[in-house]
């Protein structure tokens, strides 16, 4: 081990980084490499792009984000009691010098009903301007108004998942003649499984999102066809 470490210490870090990348960033492999030397630890930390945040890690976020400076994906698995707690967490994360491209919020099972954290999303969007993928799982409700809020915050989104709310209603996604334009010009995929979605809203999405290729609703997938209409699978 010592001999291998000595040989590697003479290699440029750029070369070592390329070698580590070729290992497909497997977490267990990186963990093994990180104990070889401080140099290896530093390189593997730079190559860590995704992290899961739990209630236990929240107090240590400054140290966590300092250790992994190139994070682009966050998974928030937290026991939230009020939406204000989620707002506060997203606002806190927005203060760090990160460039997050994927955000997933999957609250732990709770008896409390948490809506979309509007204030937290607004704060998060002020610094995380390049978000491409957003997932909310198991919130209390998803409404059409949430879709417009998300579009205002993250116009570069390519993938959006508003899935399996704890409550859903046939009136949540009704199309209205006064609805504003939904500005998500880069959206390719949207998953609304668990919500009550009618065909007029599907048409509304395809009409507003010109690059949209797929809508997933429960076990059905709607794909945009070459003649401007969608196909059902």
C-alpha positions in Angstrom: 0.0 0.0 0.0 2.8 2.4 0.9 4.7 1.7 -2.3 1.5 2.3 -4.4 0.9 5.5 -2.5 4.4 6.7 -3.2 4.1 6.0 -6.9 0.8 7.7 -7.2 2.1 10.8 -5.3 4.3 11.5 -8.3 1.4 11.5 -10.8 -0.3 14.7 -11.7 -3.6 15.1 -9.9 -5.3 15.7 -13.3 -4.2 12.2 -14.3 -5.3 10.6 -11.0 -8.7 12.4 -11.4 -9.2 10.9 -14.8 -8.3 7.4 -13.5 -10.8 7.8 -10.7 -13.5 9.0 -13.0 -13.0 5.8 -15.1 -14.1 3.8 -12.1 -17.6 5.1 -12.7 -17.7 7.0 -9.4 -18.8 4.0 -7.5 -19.3 5.1 -3.9 -17.7 2.1 -2.3 -14.7 2.3 -4.6 -14.3 6.0 -3.7 -14.6 5.2 0.0 -11.8 2.7 -0.3 -9.6 5.1 -2.3 -10.2 7.9 0.2 -8.5 6.0 3.0 -5.3 5.5 1.0 -4.0 9.1 1.5 -5.1 12.7 2.0 -4.4 13.3 -1.7 -6.8 10.5 -2.7 -9.4 11.8 -0.2 -9.2 15.3 -1.7 -9.6 14.0 -5.3 -12.6 11.7 -4.4 -14.2 14.5 -2.5 -14.0 16.7 -5.7 -15.6 13.9 -7.7 -18.6 13.5 -5.5 -21.5 15.1 -7.2 -24.5 13.8 -5.3 -25.4 13.7 -1.6 -28.4 12.8 0.5 -29.3 15.2 3.3 -31.1 13.8 6.3 -32.1 15.3 9.7 -28.8 14.2 11.1 -26.7 15.9 8.5 -28.5 19.3 8.5 -26.4 20.7 11.5 -23.2 19.8 9.5 -24.1 21.3 6.1 -21.3 23.9 6.1 -18.7 21.1 6.6 -20.5 18.8 4.2 -20.6 21.4 1.4 -17.0 22.4 2.1 -15.9 18.8 1.8 -17.8 18.2 -1.5 -17.4 21.5 -3.4 -18.6 20.1 -6.8 -22.1 18.9 -5.7 -24.7 19.2 -8.4 -27.4 16.9 -7.0 -29.2 17.0 -3.6 -31.6 14.5 -2.2 -33.5 15.8 0.9 -34.9 13.0 3.0 -36.1 14.7 6.1 -38.7 14.5 8.8 -40.5 17.8 8.3 -43.2 19.0 10.6 -44.1 22.3 9.0 -43.5 23.8 5.6 -41.6 26.6 7.3 -38.9 24.0 8.2 -38.5 23.1 4.5 -38.5 26.7 3.5 -35.7 27.4 6.1 -33.6 24.4 4.8 -33.9 25.4 1.2 -33.1 29.0 2.1 -30.0 27.9 4.0 -28.8 25.7 1.2 -29.2 28.7 -1.2 -26.5 30.6 0.7 -23.7 28.1 -0.2 -21.6 28.5 -3.3 -23.1 25.5 -5.1 -24.4 24.9 -8.7 -27.2 22.5 -8.0 -28.8 21.0 -11.2 -30.9 18.3 -9.5 -33.1 18.6 -6.4 -35.2 15.9 -4.8 -37.4 16.3 -1.8 -38.8 13.1 -0.3 -40.1 13.7 3.2 -40.2 10.8 5.6 -43.6 9.5 6.5 -45.3 11.9 8.9 -48.8 12.7 10.1 -48.3 16.3 8.9 -49.3 17.5 5.5 -46.6 19.6 3.9 -47.4 21.7 0.8 -44.9 22.9 -1.8 -42.4 25.1 0.0 -43.0 28.2 -2.1 -40.8 30.6 -0.1 -37.9 28.1 0.0 -38.1 27.6 -3.8 -38.0 31.3 -4.4 -34.9 31.7 -2.2 -33.3 28.6 -3.7 -33.9 29.9 -7.3 -32.0 33.1 -6.7 -28.7 31.3 -6.5 -29.4 27.9 -8.1 -30.3 29.3 -11.5 -29.2 26.2 -13.5 -31.6 23.7 -12.0 -32.5 21.1 -14.6 -34.4 18.4 -12.6 -36.8 18.9 -9.7 -38.7 16.2 -7.8 -41.3 16.5 -5.1 -42.6 13.2 -3.7 -45.3 12.7 -1.1 -46.3 16.3 -0.4 -49.8 17.1 0.8 -51.1 18.5 -2.5 -49.9 19.5 -5.9 -51.8 22.3 -7.6 -51.7 23.9 -11.0 -50.5 27.1 -9.3 -47.4 25.2 -8.1 -46.5 24.4 -11.7 -46.5 28.1 -12.5 -44.5 29.0 -9.4 -41.9 26.3 -10.4 -41.8 27.7 -13.9 -41.1 31.2 -12.7 -38.3 30.0 -10.4 -36.6 27.5 -12.7 -37.2 28.2 -16.4 -34.3 25.9 -17.4 -36.0 22.8 -16.1 -35.8 19.7 -18.3 -37.4 17.2 -16.0 -40.1 17.8 -13.4 -41.7 15.2 -11.1 -44.7 16.1 -8.9 -45.6 12.6 -7.8 -47.8 10.7 -5.3 -49.3 13.5 -3.3 -51.1 12.5 -0.1 -54.3 14.1 -1.4 -55.5 14.7 -4.9 -58.6 16.2 -6.4 -60.1 16.3 -9.8 -60.2 20.1 -9.7 -56.4 20.5 -9.0 -55.3 20.7 -12.6 -58.3 22.0 -14.5 -57.5 24.2 -17.5 -58.9 27.7 -17.4 -59.1 30.2 -20.3 -57.4 32.8 -18.1 -54.4 30.6 -17.4 -51.1 32.4 -18.2 -48.4 31.0 -20.5 -46.5 28.2 -18.8 -42.8 29.2 -19.5 -40.8 26.0 -19.4 -39.1 26.1 -22.8 -36.6 23.3 -22.0 -39.0 20.8 -20.3 -38.6 17.3 -21.8 -40.3 15.1 -19.2 -42.9 15.6 -16.5 -44.2 12.9 -14.1 -47.6 13.7 -12.5 -48.3 10.1 -11.2 -50.8 10.1 -8.4 -52.5 13.3 -9.5 -55.9 13.5 -11.2 -55.0 14.6 -14.7 -57.5 15.2 -17.5 -56.8 15.3 -21.2 -57.3 19.1 -21.5 -54.4 19.6 -19.1 -52.2 17.2 -21.1 -53.0 19.2 -24.2 -52.2 22.4 -22.3 -48.8 21.1 -21.4 -47.9 20.0 -24.9 -49.1 23.3 -26.3 -47.0 25.4 -23.8 -43.9 23.3 -23.6 -42.6 22.9 -27.2 -39.8 20.5 -26.3 -41.9 18.2 -24.1 -41.5 14.6 -25.1 -43.1 12.6 -22.3 -45.8 12.9 -19.7 -46.1 10.1 -17.1 -49.4 9.7 -15.3 -49.6 6.6 -13.1 -48.9 3.6 -15.3 -49.6 5.5 -18.6 -46.9 7.3 -20.5 -47.8 10.0 -23.1 -45.2 10.7 -25.7 -45.2 13.6 -28.2 -45.8 12.2 -31.7 -44.2 13.3 -34.9 -47.5 14.8 -36.1 -47.9 17.1 -33.1 -50.2 14.8 -31.1 -49.3 12.4 -28.3 -49.3 8.7 -28.3 -50.6 6.6 -25.4 -48.6 3.6 -24.0 
